[in-house]
Amino acid sequence: MTTFKRISEVSCQWPSRPIGLIELIGGSYISIKPEVTYKRLISGFLQRNFAVHSWSYIPNFDHQLQANYAWKQFRQSRKILEKRVGLKPKLIKLGHSLGCKLHLLAPDGGSNCDGLVAISFNNFNANKSIPLLRKMSQKLNFQTEFSPSPTETLNLIREHYQQKNNLLIKFKNDNLDQNDLLLKSLMERPSDKSKIISIDGNHLTPVSLGIKEKLLKSNFHTSLKYEKIDLIIDQVTHWKI
């Protein structure tokens, strides 16, 4: 039996005796209700007896502020779970797309978890991430950028991110993935243990299909998508850290 509880902007789903905890931050604009948009992924972790805390947010330009906010809310939710089960379960942070960046910018530098899984890390600048912004900035002659910028983000990872155990997952048909750049920055730190794997899929493979998913249960393509999501779950839950 799974218990559902909302603590601030964190959706908490707990099996009765969790062996681990996944803290999930999803991608831009698909994480307003992550318990819905990542339903298949979350269900797989729950079936393997992992508790899942997923953060709900709407992205803005200040990624550092949002990273700090998410970290504080995850910490609050984790303390409640630990009190409930009477122990500290193994903690894995999991990010998808922009969610990877927000985990990497957490104020603890990743030191308070057992490892980070970065799926389809995305660190583009604002003009590329928001095409309309580029047109407006050119027309009105102003400049806007995320804080920290892509270059600043990679510098912060090299200089301040402390977690050595990082599993990077990229998809073979994903032109938005920047995990190769992330891996390069991670490996420039001493004693790094990061590794990268490539599997079939695209940038939206981890995301559930919602209503379409229900209507096309027996559809061959939906079945293949489920297999790819299950492969992600296996990689995370069997990760030796």
GIRA-V913521 format. One record per run of one state. SS is the DSSP state (H for helix, E for strand, C for the rest). FROM is the first residue (numbers start at 0). TO is the last residue. Records with the same first field share a line. If there is no record, write none. Layout:
# GIRA-V913521
SS = FROM-TO / FROM-TO
This chain:
# GIRA-V913521
C = 0-0 / 7-8 / 15-18 / 25-32 / 37-37 / 47-48 / 55-60 / 85-88 / 96-96 / 104-113 / 119-124 / 129-129 / 140-145 / 147-148 / 160-164 / 173-177 / 187-193 / 202-209 / 215-218 / 237-240
E = 1-6 / 9-14 / 19-24 / 49-54 / 61-61 / 89-95 / 114-118 / 146-146 / 165-172 / 194-201
H = 33-36 / 38-46 / 62-84 / 97-103 / 125-128 / 130-139 / 149-159 / 178-186 / 210-214 / 219-236
